[in-house]
Amino acid sequence: MNAENLQRLERIEAHIAHLEHQVEQLNGVVVEQGRLVEHLKKQMQRQSAVLETMELERIKANNPRPPHH
């Protein structure tokens, strides 16, 4: 292998190593964002349940049962 090809190969290997490092970093970000999305989904579901309960209680309070019940 001549010197020029060896230099090209070394540059290519360096670029590949850099890209692999970036992919690992991006994967870490994606995994963390996935965890955050799941946490936010659960939090939103809890808040929706609380709001639904509050709304049902408000409806019950505004619509008392007729006297014959």
JOWOBEL-V444002 format. One line per field, one symbol per residue. phi: phi as a letter, one per 40 degrees, with the letter a starting at -180 (. if undefined). A space follows every 10 residues. Layout:
# JOWOBEL-V444002
phi->???
This chain:
# JOWOBEL-V444002
phi->.ccccccccc cccccccccc cccccccccc cccccccccc cccccccccc cccccccccc ccbcccccb
